[in-house]
Amino acid sequence: MPITCFIHYEIDPGRTEAFEQYARNWGQAIPRAGADLIGYFAPHEGSATTAYAAYNIENLAAYEAYRARLAGDPLGRENFAFARRERFIVKEDRIFLRLVSAPHAPLVKA
């Protein structure tokens, strides 16, 4: 079973559009580098400074190989530079978790 990387971002609330562009760029680069992107999530209601991202990866060894591929990807390099240059990310924390509730029951739609 894969592990899931959850990224918690604190972003500048006046720069949400820049974060959204950053997220769209990762939507292209991350899958090319070998991770199963679940998605990037920007503020909608509540906190204007909290954003998240999540992706699945086979294991920590696969994560290291993925990071190397991402660093070599032209869009990946540009996106890292974009974030440094534009400074819309105030803080970024990463944690790896494993799914322990599966298998899940079928979804019931009322």
WOBEL-V145916 format. One record per residue. N is the residue number from 1. RES is the residue in one small letter. SS is DSSP state (H for helix, E for strand, C for the rest). Layout:
n:res:ss
N:RES:SS
N:RES:SS
//
This chain:
n:res:ss
1:m:C
2:p:C
3:i:E
4:t:E
5:c:E
6:f:E
7:i:E
8:h:E
9:y:E
10:e:E
11:i:E
12:d:C
13:p:H
14:g:H
15:r:H
16:t:H
17:e:H
18:a:H
19:f:H
20:e:H
21:q:H
22:y:H
23:a:H
24:r:H
25:n:H
26:w:H
27:g:H
28:q:H
29:a:H
30:i:H
31:p:H
32:r:H
33:a:H
34:g:C
35:a:C
36:d:E
37:l:E
38:i:E
39:g:E
40:y:E
41:f:E
42:a:C
43:p:C
44:h:C
45:e:C
46:g:C
47:s:C
48:a:C
49:t:C
50:t:E
51:a:E
52:y:E
53:a:E
54:a:E
55:y:E
56:n:E
57:i:E
58:e:C
59:n:C
60:l:H
61:a:H
62:a:H
63:y:H
64:e:H
65:a:H
66:y:H
67:r:H
68:a:H
69:r:H
70:l:H
71:a:H
72:g:H
73:d:C
74:p:H
75:l:H
76:g:H
77:r:H
78:e:H
79:n:H
80:f:H
81:a:H
82:f:H
83:a:H
84:r:H
85:r:H
86:e:H
87:r:C
88:f:C
89:i:E
90:v:E
91:k:E
92:e:E
93:d:E
94:r:E
95:i:E
96:f:E
97:l:E
98:r:E
99:l:C
100:v:C
101:s:C
102:a:C
103:p:C
104:h:C
105:a:C
106:p:C
107:l:C
108:v:C
109:k:C
110:a:C
//
